[in-house]
Amino acid sequence: MTPGGPDLFGQPLGPDPTIALKPFELDFPVKTGPLHKVQFVIEFVGQRTVLAGNAAQLLSPDWFQALGQPNLLAMRPADLQWQPLTPAVDGSYDSLAMTWDLLTPLGSISGASAKHLLELAERFAPYIQRRALAMPVPAEVNGAVRNLQQAKDMLDIGFELTVMSSTASFTEKDLWIACSNLGLEYSPAGSFDWRLPGHPCPLLSVTPIGQTDAFSLRNVQLGMTHVGVTIGFSLPINPAPVQALEACFYVGETIALRLSGHVMDDSDRVVTETVKKDLREDLKQGLSLFSRTGMTTGSAELLKLFL
């Protein structure tokens, strides 16, 4: 939803059917279970069902804190997907697991830490008449962390265009109107986004270049101007990068036409059909890197790794 009103912009803000991006829908898998490519996982395995009341002991302060506050997951007999473990004591579970991210903003898990966590899990397992199975095994955790960090560095790819004013600058007011007419949604972070329903990350974002990198109603009220805008996305977290790149071209060209500007890529080339072809090839090569890792852009694994 775009904030503001006719008294500030001189017109209601909203999509203009003649230029607005068409709604885009995509069925993408929502994975709720352990993410083995990016997490250290301990699953309690065995033939017997686990009483819910016994499993809930993992949420008690003693166990939960000792285990480093893991993500606790369970599946009841009728469940089709993993669910967060709750304190409920009724019923039973077929599956029970704990996960820890291999990489976090605060650091990474070590083989020694993984070994300690597995030892604690092995102490709990007899209580529910199951065995604790770690994936990867603690001896392989340090190597898994190194490989994941290398993959993250390799996959940290972004695509960005700029629209620079052909005069002195764009007014923020005009940019709000243009972005709203294109059907972009205002974000609390101060960007205008094209979003896919149900996915946490935008397909593309528009942000200002100049005194600030965020749009705001206060800027509109102050009559702020910007030398240009950036239009782009982060490839790892984008569920539809091919469509997003084409939309970046369209949004850039539309803003440039409406407000008198020119579209450039991140190498300061004016975006022509030849440059578009180059950027499409760059995207194709970028996507091939993800294929080698077995991870899909916008997937739960990559959201966990990059957000």
C-alpha positions in Angstrom: 0.0 0.0 0.0 1.2 3.5 -0.9 0.8 6.1 1.9 0.0 9.8 1.2 -3.0 11.4 -0.4 -4.3 13.9 -3.0 -3.5 16.9 -0.8 0.2 16.1 -0.9 0.5 14.7 -4.4 -2.3 16.5 -6.2 -3.8 13.2 -7.2 -4.7 9.9 -5.6 -1.7 7.5 -5.7 -2.1 4.1 -7.2 -1.5 1.9 -10.3 -2.2 3.4 -13.7 -3.6 0.5 -15.8 -1.9 1.9 -18.9 1.6 1.4 -17.5 1.4 -0.7 -14.3 3.3 -3.9 -14.1 1.0 -6.9 -14.6 0.4 -8.9 -11.4 2.8 -11.8 -11.3 2.1 -15.1 -9.7 4.4 -18.0 -9.1 4.1 -21.3 -7.3 7.2 -21.6 -5.2 7.7 -24.4 -2.6 7.5 -23.3 1.0 9.9 -25.5 2.9 9.3 -25.7 6.6 11.6 -28.6 7.6 15.3 -28.9 8.3 17.5 -27.1 5.7 20.4 -29.6 5.4 22.4 -27.4 2.9 22.7 -24.5 5.4 22.0 -26.0 8.8 23.4 -28.5 11.3 20.5 -30.9 12.0 20.0 -33.5 14.7 17.0 -35.7 14.2 15.6 -38.1 16.7 15.1 -41.4 14.8 13.4 -44.6 15.7 10.3 -46.7 15.2 8.3 -45.6 18.3 6.1 -42.5 18.2 7.2 -39.7 20.6 4.7 -38.5 23.2 4.1 -34.8 22.7 4.5 -34.2 26.4 8.0 -35.8 26.4 9.1 -33.9 23.3 7.9 -30.6 24.9 10.6 -31.0 27.5 13.1 -29.7 24.8 11.3 -26.3 25.3 12.0 -26.3 29.0 14.6 -23.6 29.9 17.2 -26.2 31.1 17.2 -28.1 27.8 16.5 -25.2 25.5 19.3 -23.0 26.8 21.8 -25.9 27.1 21.1 -26.8 23.4 21.8 -23.2 22.3 18.2 -22.3 21.6 17.7 -24.5 18.6 14.9 -24.4 16.1 12.7 -27.3 17.2 10.5 -29.0 14.6 8.0 -31.9 14.7 5.6 -33.8 12.6 2.4 -35.5 13.9 1.1 -38.6 12.1 -1.4 -36.5 10.0 1.1 -33.7 9.1 2.4 -33.3 5.6 5.0 -30.8 6.6 7.2 -30.0 9.6 5.8 -27.7 12.2 7.4 -25.8 15.0 7.4 -27.8 18.2 4.9 -26.4 20.7 4.4 -27.0 24.5 1.3 -29.1 23.7 1.2 -32.3 25.7 -1.6 -34.1 23.9 -0.9 -36.6 21.1 2.3 -37.8 19.6 4.9 -37.2 16.9 6.3 -39.3 14.1 9.3 -37.0 13.6 11.3 -34.7 15.8 14.4 -32.6 14.9 16.6 -29.7 16.0 18.4 -27.3 13.7 21.1 -24.7 14.0 22.3 -22.4 11.2 25.8 -23.2 10.0 26.4 -19.5 9.3 24.8 -16.6 11.3 25.5 -12.8 11.4 27.3 -13.5 14.7 29.5 -16.3 13.4 29.5 -19.9 12.5 29.0 -23.2 14.4 32.1 -25.2 15.0 32.8 -28.9 14.9 33.4 -28.8 18.7 30.1 -27.1 19.3 28.3 -29.6 17.1 29.9 -32.5 19.0 28.7 -31.0 22.3 25.2 -30.5 20.9 25.1 -34.1 19.7 26.2 -35.4 23.1 23.4 -33.4 24.8 20.9 -34.8 22.3 22.2 -38.3 22.9 21.4 -37.8 26.6 17.9 -36.7 25.8 17.2 -39.4 23.2 16.6 -42.3 25.6 13.9 -40.3 27.4 11.8 -40.5 24.2 13.1 -44.0 23.2 14.9 -42.8 20.1 18.5 -42.2 18.8 20.0 -38.9 17.9 21.4 -38.7 14.4 23.5 -35.6 13.3 23.7 -34.4 9.7 26.5 -33.5 8.9 28.4 -35.5 11.6 30.3 -33.1 13.9 33.7 -34.1 12.3 32.4 -32.7 9.0 30.9 -29.5 10.3 34.0 -27.3 10.0 34.4 -28.3 6.3 30.7 -27.8 5.7 31.0 -24.2 7.1 34.0 -23.4 4.9 32.3 -24.7 1.8 29.1 -22.8 2.7 31.0 -19.5 3.3 32.7 -20.0 -0.1 29.4 -20.6 -1.8 27.9 -17.6 -0.1 30.7 -15.4 -1.3 30.3 -16.8 -4.9 26.6 -16.4 -4.9 26.4 -12.8 -3.6 25.2 -11.4 -6.9 23.1 -8.3 -7.5 21.6 -6.7 -10.6 21.2 -2.9 -10.7 20.2 -0.2 -13.2 20.2 3.5 -12.6 18.0 6.2 -14.1 19.7 9.5 -14.1 17.9 12.8 -14.6 18.6 14.4 -18.0 18.2 17.8 -16.4 19.3 18.5 -12.8 17.2 16.1 -10.8 13.9 14.3 -10.2 11.6 15.6 -7.5 10.7 13.0 -4.9 7.1 13.9 -5.4 7.3 13.0 -9.1 9.1 9.7 -8.3 6.4 8.7 -5.8 3.7 9.3 -8.5 5.6 7.4 -11.2 6.4 4.4 -8.9 2.8 4.3 -7.7 1.5 4.4 -11.2 3.8 1.5 -12.1 2.1 -0.5 -9.4 5.0 -0.6 -7.0 4.4 -0.8 -3.3 5.9 1.6 -0.8 8.1 -0.3 1.8 8.7 0.7 5.4 12.4 0.6 4.4 11.9 3.5 2.1 11.8 1.7 -1.3 9.2 1.1 -3.9 8.9 -2.6 -4.5 7.4 -5.1 -7.0 6.4 -8.0 -4.9 5.3 -11.6 -5.3 2.4 -12.5 -3.0 3.6 -14.8 -0.2 7.3 -14.3 -0.7 9.2 -12.2 1.9 11.6 -10.5 -0.6 10.7 -8.1 -3.4 11.3 -9.0 -7.1 12.8 -5.5 -7.5 13.2 -2.3 -5.6 13.5 1.3 -6.5 15.5 3.7 -4.3 16.7 7.3 -4.7 20.3 8.4 -5.4 21.4 11.6 -3.7 21.0 13.0 -0.3 19.3 9.8 0.9 18.8 6.3 -0.2 15.2 6.0 1.1 11.9 7.6 0.1 9.7 9.2 2.7 6.6 11.4 2.9 8.8 13.9 4.9 11.1 14.2 1.8 8.1 14.9 -0.4 6.9 17.6 2.0 10.4 19.2 2.0 10.5 19.2 -1.8 13.6 17.0 -1.9 15.1 16.2 -5.2 17.4 13.3 -6.4 19.9 13.0 -9.2 18.5 9.6 -10.0 17.2 6.3 -8.8 18.5 2.7 -8.6 16.4 -0.2 -9.7 17.6 -3.7 -8.9 17.5 -6.9 -6.9 19.6 -9.4 -5.1 19.8 -12.6 -7.1 20.1 -15.2 -4.2 16.8 -14.1 -2.6 14.8 -13.5 -5.8 12.3 -16.2 -6.6 11.8 -15.0 -10.2 15.0 -13.3 -11.4 14.4 -13.6 -15.2 11.0 -11.8 -14.8 12.6 -9.3 -12.4 15.3 -8.3 -14.8 12.8 -7.7 -17.6 10.7 -5.6 -15.1 13.8 -3.6 -14.2 14.3 -2.7 -17.9 10.6 -1.7 -18.1 10.5 0.3 -14.9 13.7 2.1 -15.8 12.5 3.0 -19.3 9.1 4.1 -18.0 10.6 6.4 -15.4 13.1 7.8 -17.9 10.4 8.5 -20.4 8.0 10.1 -17.9 10.5 12.2 -16.0 13.2 12.8 -18.7 16.1 10.6 -17.8 18.4 8.0 -19.2 18.9 4.4 -18.1 22.4 3.0 -17.4 23.8 -0.3 -16.1 26.3 -0.7 -13.3 29.1 -0.2 -15.8 27.8 3.2 -16.7 26.6 2.0 -20.1 23.4 3.4 -21.6 21.0 0.5 -21.6 20.4 -0.4 -25.3 19.1 -3.6 -26.7 22.7 -4.8 -27.0 23.3 -4.0 -23.3 20.1 -5.8 -22.4 21.3 -8.9 -24.2 24.6 -8.7 -22.2 22.7 -8.4 -18.9 20.5 -11.3 -19.8 23.6 -13.4 -20.5 25.1 -12.3 -17.2 22.0 -13.4 -15.4 22.1 -16.8 -17.2 25.7 -17.3 -16.0 24.7 -16.3 -12.5 21.9 -18.8 -12.4 24.2 -21.5 -13.5 26.2 -21.0 -10.3 23.2 -21.7 -8.3 22.5 -24.8 -10.3 25.9 -26.2 -9.3 25.1 -25.7 -5.6 21.7 -27.4 -5.9 19.9 -24.4 -4.5 17.2 -22.3 -6.2 17.1 -18.5 -6.0 14.5 -17.3 -3.6 14.5 -20.7 -1.8 14.3 -21.2 2.0 18.0 -22.2 2.1 19.1 -19.0 0.4 16.8 -16.8 2.4 18.3 -18.3 5.5 21.8 -17.7 4.2 21.4 -14.2 2.9 18.8 -12.5 5.2 
